[in-house]
Amino acid sequence: MDKQAYDFLGGEILLVDKPLHWTSFDVVNKLRYALLSRYKIKKIKVGHAGTLDPLATGLLIICSGKATKRIEQFMGLPKSYDGVMRFGATTPSYDLETEIDEEFDIQPSDYEIVKERVGGFIGDIQQMPPLFSAKKVKGKKAYDVARRGGRIELKPADITIYDFEVFNQNWPDVLFKVRCSKGTYIRSLAHDLGRATNLGAHLTELRRTAIGDYSLQDARSLEEWLEIISTAPLVENHAF
């Protein structure tokens, strides 16, 4: 196991490979509980620097102790993702959380249309957040309203797509790589590309591979971090 000395109580940055179906808050809570148990303390600051949807995996930056002061700094960094979008159908959530609500007639040659339209999304653009998102309007989260069958007025956000590539490996599933600014919803990117091509599309897989210079290759699984915490040297009382 890792021999590095971590200062979890004073302030540490944990690069976590978020598991599928876990929320970002699930990961934070699991690590916080492990730290409280290991050091037999009643409170410690633990937070994440950028949410990943439950159906997404990949790099999640978790900060503990005084390192939580750097969360805003990390959240402002560009993000990189790999994933799969499926053409020929849409869903209300723009991913697999909800059932297909519309299907489209597509042909194998339609992939060329997708390739042609990708370039139109690179640069500074406006993007509408998904209705099934954590965006708040008048104190209400959009997904809470959506899951009750209601509607909420969302506004487009200014974002930047630095790089966007697609690869035809198993049409109508299209692999993609994207590097984007803070606030970008990859689900919306898939939906909007489907709309721009008149082919319909939704996200089926998503994996965050980098946040700024922090890489998924340097991340550890949640289980590895829990093991490291459980064997971390005990220290004298800290001010948290």
Backbone as a ProteinNet text record, in pm:
[ID]
protein_1_A
[PRIMARY]
MDKQAYDFLGGEILLVDKPLHWTSFDVVNKLRYALLSRYKIKKIKVGHAGTLDPLATGLLIICSGKATKRIEQFMGLPKSYDGVMRFGATTPSYDLETEIDEEFDIQPSDYEIVKERVGGFIGDIQQMPPLFSAKKVKGKKAYDVARRGGRIELKPADITIYDFEVFNQNWPDVLFKVRCSKGTYIRSLAHDLGRATNLGAHLTELRRTAIGDYSLQDARSLEEWLEIISTAPLVENHAF
[TERTIARY]
84.5	0	87.6	29.8	102.5	180.8	310.6	395.9	403.8	338.2	343.3	276	332.2	272.9	170.3	45.6	-62.1	-101.2	-124.6	-171.3	-320.2	-402	-545.3	-609	-563.9	-624.8	-580.6	-452.1	-404.8	-453.5	-462.9	-508.4	-448.2	-532.6	-483.2	-573.1	-513	-586.3	-588.9	-708	-723.6	-780	-709.5	-758.1	-828.3	-958.9	-1041.2	-1100.4	-1097.2	-1166.6	-1307.7	-1403.1	-1538.9	-1604.9	-1664.1	-1732.8	-1865.6	-1907.8	-2037.5	-2149.8	-2251.4	-2373	-2354.4	-2234.7	-2213	-2228.7	-2287.8	-2287.9	-2156.1	-2122.7	-2001.3	-2010.9	-2131.4	-2151.8	-2138.9	-2176.9	-2157.4	-2010.3	-1925.9	-1781.7	-1728	-1769.6	-1726.9	-1766.9	-1891.1	-1940.7	-1867.9	-1838.3	-1767.9	-1627.7	-1558.6	-1423.4	-1424.9	-1522.2	-1532.2	-1554.3	-1644	-1671.9	-1546.7	-1471.2	-1348.4	-1246.8	-1235.5	-1141.3	-1185.9	-1314	-1365.9	-1340.5	-1361.5	-1342.8	-1195.5	-1109.5	-967.6	-906.8	-940.3	-877.3	-961.6	-1079.8	-1167.3	-1194.4	-1239.6	-1273.9	-1420.5	-1474.6	-1617.3	-1645.7	-1546	-1571.3	-1441.5	-1454.7	-1344.5	-1405.1	-1343	-1392	-1346.8	-1444.6	-1415.6	-1510.8	-1459.8	-1545	-1488.6	-1572.6	-1527.6	-1521.8	-1436.6	-1415.6	-1473.5	-1605.2	-1669	-1746.4	-1877.2	-1966.5	-1953.8	-1965.4	-1984.1	-2119.9	-2196.7	-2326.2	-2308.3	-2409.8	-2401.1	-2365.2	-2411.5	-2384.3	-2249.3	-2172.5	-2038.3	-1934.3	-1816.8	-1704.5	-1586.8	-1478	-1356.8	-1312.7	-1229.9	-1156.6	-1245.9	-1232.1	-1299.9	-1193.6	-1179	-1083.6	-1154.4	-1103.9	-1157.3	-1053.5	-1097.8	-1007.5	-1048.6	-947.6	-974.4	-902.8	-952.3	-888.5	-875.2	-759.6	-738	-733.3	-714.3	-711.9	-848.1	-955.3	-1088.2	-1094.7	-1001.3	-998.1	-961.3	-908.8	-865.8	-972.4	-1087.2	-1190.8	-1233.2	-1257.9	-1300.4	-1195	-1069.6	-959.8	-963.7	-984.4	-991	-1114.6	-1226.7	-1350.3	-1340.8	-1254.6	-1240.7	-1151.8	-1087.7	-996.1	-1072.5	-1013.3	-1075.5	-1089.3	-1190	-1215.4	-1203.2	-1155.5	-1146.9	-1227.6	-1295.6	-1382.4	-1366.7	-1386.7	-1408.7	-1549	-1612.5	-1745.6	-1804.3	-1931.9	-2006.2	-2141.4	-2178	-2312.7	-2380.1	-2507.5	-2583.1	-2680.6	-2670.2	-2758.1	-2881.2	-2987.2	-3110.3	-3218.6	-3189.6	-3289.8	-3252	-3353.3	-3331.5	-3400.5	-3355	-3419.5	-3437.4	-3535.4	-3556.5	-3436.6	-3358.8	-3242.7	-3115.3	-3124	-3011.6	-2910.9	-2945.3	-2857.7	-2945.2	-2890.4	-2964.4	-3046.8	-3051.8	-3131	-3279.6	-3323.9	-3465.1	-3480.7	-3605.9	-3634.6	-3636	-3618.2	-3622.5	-3760.1	-3759.1	-3885.8	-3910.7	-3806.2	-3824.7	-3717.1	-3755.3	-3661.7	-3654	-3538.8	-3514.2	-3467.2	-3502.9	-3452.1	-3309.8	-3216.5	-3077.1	-3018.6	-2914.3	-2843.3	-2694.1	-2620.2	-2475.9	-2401	-2443.6	-2374.3	-2396.5	-2492.4	-2522.7	-2409	-2316.5	-2203	-2124.9	-2121.6	-2050.6	-2112.3	-2242.6	-2310.2	-2262.9	-2250.2	-2203.2	-2063.8	-1974.8	-1837.5	-1835.1	-1923.2	-1926.6	-1973.5	-2065.5	-2127.2	-2049.6	-1958.6	-1883.7	-1808.8	-1748.3	-1669.3	-1748	-1877.9	-1962	-1979.8	-1937.3	-1951.4	-1820.7	-1713.9	-1584.8	-1576	-1532.5	-1522.2	-1614	-1640.3	-1731.2	-1874.1	-1954.8	-2094.2	-2185.3	-2313.9	-2412.9	-2475.1	-2494.4	-2549	-2661.8	-2770.9	-2882.7	-2859	-2860.8	-2844.1	-2959.5	-2936.2	-3044.7	-3149.7	-3273.9	-3378.6	-3348.4	-3291.6	-3252	-3109.3	-3095.4	-2964	-2980.5	-2866.8	-2869.9	-2879	-2899.6	-2914.8	-3032.3	-3010.7	-3114.9	-3181.8	-3313.9	-3392.7	-3488.2	-3472.7	-3554.6	-3545.8	-3423.5	-3399.3	-3436.1	-3489.3	-3530.8	-3435.2	-3391.9	-3307.4	-3392.1	-3339.5	-3415.7	-3458.9	-3369.3	-3406.1	-3516.3	-3525.2	-3634.4	-3768.7	-3771.2	-3894.2	-3926	-3822.9	-3842	-3894	-3840.6	-3882	-4024.7	-4075.2	-4216.5	-4308.1	-4246.4	-4325.5	-4347.3	-4279.9	-4297.2	-4200.4	-4209.8	-4120.7	-4055.1	-3934.5	-3863.3	-3791.6	-3785.6	-3726.1	-3575	-3503.3	-3357.5	-3303.9	-3187.3	-3125.5	-2996.2	-2964.6	-2840	-2718	-2608.8	-2484.8	-2375.8	-2285.7	-2171.9	-2062.8	-2022.7	-1918.3	-1819	-1710.2	-1611.2	-1576.9	-1584.7	-1539.6	-1404.8	-1297.7	-1162.9	-1131	-1170.3	-1148.1	-1268	-1304.5	-1417.7	-1393.4	-1372.4	-1347.8	-1445.3	-1484.9	-1571.6	-1505.2	-1540	-1481.2	-1590.8	-1604.8	-1707.6	-1652.3	-1689.2	-1641.5	-1753	-1876	-1987.3	-2117.9	-2130.2	-2248.7	-2376.8	-2476.6	-2496.6	-2431	-2346.5	-2270	-2142.6	-2119.2	-2004.9	-1917.1	-1789.8	-1694.6	-1657.7	-1627.6	-1586.9	-1486.4	-1411.8	-1322.2	-1353.9	-1362.2	-1392.3	-1313.6	-1264.7	-1201.1	-1279.2	-1325.5	-1421.4	-1401	-1473.3	-1463.6	-1555.1	-1536.7	-1625.5	-1770.1	-1862.2	-2004	-2060.2	-1976.5	-2024.3	-2095.2	-2212.2	-2284	-2261	-2192.3	-2163.9	-2293.1	-2386.9	-2518	-2584.5	-2576.7	-2635.2	-2560.4	-2427.3	-2348.3	-2393.8	-2416.4	-2465.2	-2603.4	-2691.3	-2828	-2825.8	-2745.2	-2741.6	-2681.4	-2581.4	-2524.9	-2629.5	-2706.5	-2814.7	-2919.1	-2947.5	-3046.2	-2991	-2860.8	-2799.4	-2792.2	-2786.1	-2777.3	-2914.2	-3017.1	-3151.8	-3151.6	-3058	-3047.2	-3084.6	-3095.5	-3124.4	-3005.1	-2976.5	-2864.5	-2879	-2821	-2813.7	-2684.5	-2642.5	-2516.7	-2537.7	-2445.5	-2456.8	-2339.5	-2224.8	-2109.3	-2033.1	-1976.9	-1895.7	-1789.5	-1667.4	-1555.3	-1469.2	-1452.3	-1368.2	-1222.9	-1140	-1001.4	-902	-942.4	-850.3	-925.3	-865.1	-909.9	-784.9	-773.5	-649.6	-534.5	-429.1	-313.5	-327.5	-436.8	-459.6	-520.7	-457.2	-496.4	-559	-652.1	-713.7	-609.5	-502.6	-396.9	-332.3	-340.9	-281.5	-382.9	-507.2	-613.1	-611.2	-671.9	-687.4	-836.2	-867.1	-1006.2	-1048.1	-1178.4	-1229.6	-1183.4	-1180.7	-1137.1	-991.8	-908.4	-767	-752.3	-827.3	-819	-868.4	-973.1	-1024.7	-921.3	-848.7	-743.9	-629.2	-591	-483.8	-521.9	-645.4	-691.9	-693.9	-737.8	-751.3	-617.4	-509.3	-375.5	-288.2	-347.7	-270.5	-221.9	-99.4	-47.6	-136.5	-158.6	-236.5	-150.7	-213.1	-140.6	-198.8	-126.5	-177.7	-295.2	-368.6	-485	-448	-538.2	-521.1	-629.9	-604.7	-711.2	-760.5	-888.1	-940.3	-1009.5
-119.3	0	123.7	235.5	361.9	395.7	426.9	461.7	612.6	689.2	834.3	879.9	984.6	1039.6	1145.5	1120	1214.3	1292.8	1422.1	1506.6	1534.6	1433.4	1446.9	1553.5	1563.7	1657.5	1801.5	1819.4	1953.9	2003.8	1915.2	1953.8	1865.7	1795.5	1701.5	1706	1677.4	1668.4	1522.1	1466.2	1326	1318.4	1250.1	1226.7	1091	1093.9	973.1	937.4	807.9	757.1	720.1	810.7	791.6	667.8	583	463.9	498.9	410.9	423.8	415	496.2	502.4	578.4	613.8	694.5	841.5	919.6	1063.8	1118.1	1239.3	1303.1	1319.7	1349.4	1366	1232.6	1123.3	990.2	967.1	1002.7	983.3	1070.9	1197.6	1290	1235.7	1192.5	1143.9	1017.3	929.3	806	836.4	927	962.1	1040.3	1128.2	1203.6	1108.6	1013.5	917	835.7	797.2	720.3	801.8	930.4	1017.5	1039.7	1062.1	1080.7	956.2	840.4	714.4	689.3	714.6	686.5	774.9	901.6	995.8	1021.9	955.2	968.1	1115.2	1187.8	1328.6	1347.2	1463.7	1487.3	1562.9	1633.5	1705.8	1728.1	1735.8	1769.3	1817.8	1917.2	1967.9	1875.9	1833	1752.5	1799.4	1824.6	1868.6	1827.4	1833.5	1798	1922.9	1915.5	2030.2	2002.3	1987.6	1964.8	1835.2	1846.5	1731.2	1641.7	1512	1414.6	1348.5	1332.2	1265	1120.9	1062.7	923.1	825.7	854	763.3	790.3	884.2	912.8	856.6	827.2	781.7	874.3	849.2	923.1	1017.8	1112.8	1196	1288.6	1274.7	1361.8	1410.7	1542.2	1598.7	1620.6	1556.4	1571.4	1644.2	1742.1	1818.4	1798.5	1787.7	1775.7	1887.6	1917.2	2016.6	2151.3	2215.3	2347.6	2347.8	2232.6	2223.9	2255.8	2251.9	2285.3	2430.8	2513.4	2653.2	2665.3	2558.9	2561.1	2506.9	2468.3	2406	2495	2623.4	2713.3	2721.9	2720.4	2724.4	2602.5	2485.5	2362.8	2361.6	2411.9	2409.3	2493.3	2594.5	2681.2	2625.9	2511.9	2454.4	2385.6	2380	2305.7	2157.4	2092.9	1950.8	1874	1749.5	1663	1535.3	1489.3	1372.2	1280.6	1151.5	1053.4	999.1	955.6	899.3	842.6	807.1	751.4	820.8	867.3	918.8	832.3	805.6	718.5	802	787.5	861.9	778.3	848.9	782.5	783.6	840.8	845.3	952.5	1009.4	1107.8	1062.2	1118.3	1094.2	1228.6	1242.7	1369.5	1415.8	1321.1	1356.4	1371.6	1341.7	1346.4	1234.4	1139	1023.8	902.5	801.8	677.4	678.7	793.5	799.5	783.5	829.4	822	742.5	701.2	619.1	703.6	637.5	703.9	767.6	893	961.9	990.6	974.3	995.3	918.5	856.5	782.4	846.2	830.4	892.3	786.2	804	715.6	757.6	664.5	696	591	631.1	544.4	542.9	436	431.8	554	605.1	720	849.3	848.3	969.8	1009.8	917	952.9	1069.2	1077.3	1186.4	1321.6	1324	1448	1487.9	1388.4	1414.5	1475.2	1416.2	1466.3	1610.7	1642.2	1777.6	1880.9	1842.1	1938.6	1959	1868.6	1878.5	2010.9	2052.5	2174.6	2297.7	2296.3	2410.4	2431.5	2332.1	2343.8	2386.4	2398.7	2437.5	2589.2	2636.4	2779.4	2824	2953.2	3009.2	2992.8	2920.8	2896.3	2913.9	2919.2	2917.7	2779.3	2730	2595.8	2598.5	2532.2	2519.4	2398	2416	2301.4	2202.5	2074.4	1977	2006.4	1973.7	1989.1	1899.8	1780.9	1689.6	1726.1	1835.9	1881.1	1944.9	1975.9	2035.1	2187.2	2243.5	2387.8	2434.3	2544.4	2595.9	2719.5	2722.5	2838.4	2868.7	2986.8	3026.7	2923.4	2873.1	2781.4	2637.1	2607.2	2470.1	2409.1	2283.8	2213.4	2164.5	2184.3	2149.3	2003.5	1911	1769	1732.2	1804.4	1778.1	1811.9	1923.5	1964.4	1868.4	1832	1744.6	1607.9	1552.1	1418.5	1416.2	1533.8	1542.6	1575.3	1583	1610.6	1757.6	1844.6	1988	2046.2	2176.4	2248.3	2363.5	2397.7	2506	2587	2717.2	2807.6	2811.5	2749	2750.1	2849.8	2905.6	3001.7	2944.6	2978.4	2928.6	2987.7	2911.9	2956.5	2971.9	3065.4	3083.6	2983.6	2900.6	2800.4	2802.5	2729.1	2717.5	2571.1	2529.2	2396.1	2413.9	2366.3	2384.5	2281.9	2157.5	2049.5	1955.8	1903.5	1811.3	1720.3	1591.5	1494.3	1378.1	1321.3	1203.3	1092.4	967.7	849.9	746.8	700.5	601.8	461.9	400.8	266.2	163.1	203.9	109.2	186.3	256.3	337.3	257.9	313.7	455.4	503.6	419.8	467	534.8	655	734.4	768.8	729.9	767.5	913.9	980.5	1120.3	1155.4	1261.7	1324.2	1472.6	1531.8	1674.9	1738.4	1858.7	1940.3	2069.8	2106.5	2215.6	2297.1	2406.6	2495.4	2450.2	2514.1	2495.1	2520.3	2442.6	2466.1	2396.1	2321	2249.6	2121.2	2098	1971.6	1886.7	1774.7	1688.5	1624.5	1601.5	1550.8	1647.6	1775.4	1877	1883.3	1864.1	1864.2	1752.4	1633.1	1520.2	1550.6	1602.1	1634.4	1739.7	1843.8	1953.8	1909.9	1819.9	1767.7	1682.5	1606.8	1528.8	1617.4	1729.3	1823	1893.2	1928.2	1998.7	1911.7	1780.6	1687.7	1631.5	1662.9	1606.7	1454.3	1402	1256.8	1213.1	1308.2	1274.4	1204	1234.3	1167.7	1181.6	1088.1	1096.8	1031.4	1066.6	1017.8	878.9	786.4	651.6	617.8	683.7	661.7	793	816.8	937	909.6	951.1	932.6	1058.2	1121.8	1241.2	1198	1246.9	1202.7	1304.5	1430.3	1531.7	1653.7	1720.7	1851.5	1937.8	2031.6	2106.6	2010.6	2020.7	1931.5	1803.9	1788.9	1668.7	1560.1	1443	1336	1217.5	1153.9	1032.4	922.8	925.3	824.1	828	942.5	956.3	933.6	904.1	885.4	743.8	729.3	598.6	567.8	441.7	402.1	442.9	450.1	484	381.3	253.7	147.6	166.7	207.7	231.4	345.1	453.1	566.2	527	447.2	403.7	318.5	236.3	153.6	240.8	340.2	431.2	505.8	554	626.7	536.4	412.5	320.7	285.1	301.9	268.7	393.2	511.4	635.7	652.1	703.4	724	819.8	788.3	876.7	995.9	1112.6	1234.8	1302.4	1401.8	1481.1	1564.6	1621	1701.6	1812.7	1831.1	1932.7	2037.1	2156.1	2255.3	2239.5	2212.3	2183.4	2303.7
0	0	0	-30	-43	83.4	65.4	178.5	198.5	109.4	121.5	250.4	311.1	433.6	394.5	426.7	395.4	519.5	501.6	610.9	589	610.9	586.3	674.2	797.3	890.3	862	835	806.6	672	575.2	442.3	336.1	262.5	161.1	38.4	-77.9	-204.2	-245.8	-258.6	-295.2	-436.8	-524.3	-660	-660.5	-679.3	-668.3	-804.4	-837.5	-955.7	-909.9	-935.8	-883.7	-943.5	-858.3	-908.8	-977.3	-1065.1	-1131	-1027.7	-1045.9	-963.5	-831.3	-796.4	-676.3	-712	-621.9	-639.8	-585.6	-624.9	-572.4	-421.4	-372.9	-228.5	-155	-220.6	-160.7	-132.3	-228.9	-213.5	-100.5	-99.7	6.6	143.5	156.2	285.1	330	235.3	268.5	320.7	254.4	296.8	428.2	444	569.4	687	670.9	778	811.2	706.4	729.3	808.5	777.6	849.2	994	1013.4	1149.7	1234.1	1172.9	1245.3	1275.9	1178.6	1198.6	1307.3	1304.6	1398.3	1523.7	1528.1	1644.6	1677.5	1575	1589.5	1551.9	1584.2	1561.3	1432.5	1380.5	1255.7	1179.4	1048	959.4	828.5	768.7	640.7	527.9	447.1	327.9	218.3	100.4	-9.3	-143.7	-247.7	-382.8	-469.8	-571.9	-660.6	-798.8	-805.9	-935.6	-940.8	-952.2	-947.6	-1071.2	-1048.3	-1155.8	-1135.1	-1243	-1233.5	-1185.2	-1124.2	-1079.7	-1191.9	-1315	-1426.5	-1493	-1438.2	-1488.7	-1391.9	-1444.6	-1362.5	-1387.9	-1317.1	-1346.1	-1237.7	-1276.1	-1182.1	-1100.5	-969.9	-874.4	-777.7	-766.6	-671.6	-538.7	-434	-298.8	-213.4	-139.2	-52.2	93.5	179.9	323	397.9	519.2	603.8	534.7	552.1	495.6	343.1	282.3	135.8	75.2	157.4	105.4	59.4	106.8	62.6	-84.6	-142.3	-282.8	-377.3	-324.6	-407	-523.6	-497.5	-604.9	-714.4	-674.9	-771.1	-862.8	-805.3	-885.4	-975.4	-924.6	-1002.4	-1128.6	-1127	-1242.7	-1352.4	-1327.9	-1426.6	-1540.7	-1660.8	-1771.5	-1736.2	-1793.7	-1769.4	-1901.5	-1893.3	-2010.7	-1986.5	-2090.7	-2079.2	-2200.4	-2177.7	-2282.9	-2262.6	-2369.7	-2350.7	-2478.2	-2467.7	-2580.3	-2587.6	-2705.4	-2729.4	-2835.1	-2813.8	-2904.3	-2985.6	-3117.5	-3207.1	-3243.4	-3281.1	-3320.3	-3214.9	-3097	-2990.4	-2888.8	-2825.3	-2719.3	-2591.7	-2478.5	-2349.5	-2279.4	-2189.6	-2119.5	-2038.4	-1985.5	-1903	-1985.8	-2115.5	-2209	-2183.5	-2095.7	-2070.7	-2041.7	-1973.5	-1949.9	-1821.4	-1753.6	-1630.4	-1659.2	-1776.8	-1814.6	-1943.5	-1970.3	-2087.6	-2215.1	-2328.5	-2459.5	-2479.5	-2524.3	-2548.8	-2697.6	-2780.5	-2924.5	-3000.3	-3110.6	-3194.5	-3332.7	-3398.8	-3528.7	-3627.4	-3754.7	-3859.5	-3892.8	-3881.8	-3912.1	-4004.2	-4075.4	-4167.6	-4131.2	-4167.4	-4137.6	-4190.1	-4306.5	-4365.7	-4287.2	-4194.8	-4118.1	-4025.1	-4000.6	-3915.9	-3976.3	-4108.7	-4174.9	-4139	-4119	-4078.4	-3939.7	-3852.4	-3716.1	-3720.4	-3799	-3810.1	-3858.4	-3952	-4008.2	-3907.4	-3819.5	-3728.2	-3598.6	-3566.3	-3440.2	-3429.3	-3539.4	-3538.7	-3498.2	-3522.1	-3488.3	-3339.1	-3259.3	-3114.4	-3046.8	-3123.7	-3065.7	-3055.2	-2938.1	-2914.4	-2802.8	-2796.9	-2696.2	-2744.9	-2669	-2708.1	-2587.4	-2613.7	-2506.5	-2500.6	-2378.4	-2360.5	-2258.4	-2291.6	-2198.3	-2108.1	-1976.7	-1886.5	-1902.9	-1873.4	-1879.2	-1772.7	-1802.9	-1702.6	-1582.9	-1611.2	-1503.4	-1460.9	-1390.1	-1343.2	-1206.5	-1143.9	-1010	-1014	-1133.6	-1145.3	-1058.6	-985.7	-898.3	-957.9	-948.7	-987.6	-872.5	-814.7	-699.7	-586.9	-566.8	-455.9	-482.4	-600.6	-633	-734.2	-707.9	-803.3	-919.5	-1040.5	-1160	-1160.8	-1118.8	-1126.8	-1027.6	-915.1	-820.7	-884.1	-955.2	-1023.8	-1138.1	-1215.5	-1331.8	-1290.9	-1181.3	-1139.4	-1087.2	-1051.7	-1010.2	-1128	-1246.8	-1366.2	-1392.3	-1319.2	-1336.2	-1437.1	-1457.7	-1548	-1473.2	-1514.9	-1450.7	-1558.1	-1538	-1637.1	-1620.9	-1712	-1709.3	-1811.3	-1782.3	-1873	-1930	-2055.4	-2114	-2044.1	-2043.1	-1980.1	-2086.1	-2063.1	-2151.9	-2114.3	-2208.9	-2184.6	-2300	-2284.2	-2391.3	-2414.8	-2540.3	-2580.6	-2649.4	-2585.4	-2638.7	-2747.1	-2725	-2821.7	-2818.3	-2935.3	-2943.5	-3063.7	-3037.9	-3143.5	-3130.9	-3244.8	-3245.3	-3326.1	-3290.2	-3354.3	-3375.6	-3499.7	-3532.5	-3509.9	-3396.5	-3368.7	-3380.3	-3349.1	-3352.4	-3370.1	-3482.9	-3511	-3484.7	-3418.5	-3386.8	-3256.9	-3193.8	-3078.8	-3129.4	-3082.4	-3127.4	-3007.4	-3015	-2910.5	-2927.4	-2817.2	-2827.8	-2719.6	-2745.1	-2648.1	-2649.1	-2530.5	-2524.1	-2409.9	-2434.2	-2330.2	-2324.6	-2206.1	-2195.7	-2068.8	-2060.4	-1945.1	-1832.3	-1718.8	-1604.5	-1648.4	-1593.2	-1618.7	-1740.1	-1812.3	-1930.8	-1891.7	-1949.7	-1931.9	-2056.8	-2040.1	-2155	-2205.7	-2115.5	-2159	-2256.1	-2224.4	-2312.7	-2445.2	-2440.4	-2562.7	-2655.7	-2599.3	-2679.6	-2736.9	-2652.6	-2696.1	-2806.5	-2787.7	-2884.3	-3017.3	-3012.6	-3137.1	-3209.6	-3133.6	-3194.1	-3259.1	-3195.8	-3251.4	-3374.6	-3370.7	-3483.9	-3608.2	-3589.7	-3702.3	-3742	-3663.7	-3683.7	-3674	-3594.4	-3577.4	-3436	-3344.5	-3204.7	-3141.4	-3015.3	-2947.5	-2796.8	-2724.8	-2579.3	-2532.8	-2412.6	-2356.4	-2296	-2325	-2266.9	-2175.1	-2194.3	-2106.5	-2093.5	-1974	-1954	-1849	-1880.6	-1788.7	-1790.9	-1674.8	-1668.8	-1656.5	-1747.1	-1754	-1700.2	-1688.5	-1637.1	-1586.9	-1489	-1440.8	-1437.2	-1531.7	-1543.7	-1569.2	-1488	-1502.2	-1419.4	-1347.7	-1267.6	-1356.4	-1357.2	-1449.2	-1377.3	-1445.5	-1393.5	-1371.6	-1448.9	-1435.7	-1296.5	-1230.7	-1097.6	-985.4	-1022.4	-922.2	-865.5	-749.5	-685.4	-672.6	-664.7	-642.6	-502.1	-480.5	-347.5	-245.4	-284	-192.6	-151	-245.5	-212.8	-112.4	-134.2	-40.7	98.1	105.1	235.2	308.2	232.3	292.7	342.7	263	304	431.4	436.7	555.1	677.6	657.5	771.4	834.8	759.1	811.1	829.2	813	826.8	970	989	1124.9	1203.5	1329	1415	1452.7	1468.9	1496.5	1620.7	1668.6	1780.5	1733.1	1826.9	1793.1	1694.3	1599.2	1496	1511.3	1459.1	1441.9	1299	1283.9	1151.4	1092.1
[MASK]
++++++++++++++++++++++++++++++++++++++++++++++++++++++++++++++++++++++++++++++++++++++++++++++++++++++++++++++++++++++++++++++++++++++++++++++++++++++++++++++++++++++++++++++++++++++++++++++++++++++++++++++++++++++++++++++++++++++++++++++++

